[in-house]
Amino acid sequence: MLAKKTREISAFQRKIDDIPSRAELAQYQRRFVELHKQVSATLTETRQYFTLYNTLNDTQIFLNKELQLFNLLYEKFDTALTSHNNKEIYIKHLFQFLDETLSNLEKLDLKKNSNKQLKDSLNDSLITLLDQQRQYSKLVRDFGLQIRLNEELHRHLC
């Protein structure tokens, strides 16, 4: 009978010990905040690496296209000098390449302008949000002052 009561008591003690104390909960919360900051920093770093990779990849693609263009122009140059008709075809190809390059430049300018507009829009949103945050902080501070003033007035009345 005594052993049974002892087992019940130890079972209840284990259940009580399984419930975290306030200090343990605070420690868990701090650790979760630390882990969140660490994951956030890693995510930011990963996004930067992806952006860098994409930029370098785009640069490589453009440089390869430019190299192909120069190789093609170099290969066709000797044949273009052989006759007047070949020279006209060569010049025609040069103008086609120029038109393609200008159209690519226009596309890139449009993309750049749209990205700039997006950036400006996001900056405007950020400024608006920062103003709202400042107003909120000011209102919280003013509210705290009013609470203290109310408490002091309440103490004087009582």
Helices and strands as residue ranges (DSSP letters): H 2-18, H 22-80, H 84-157
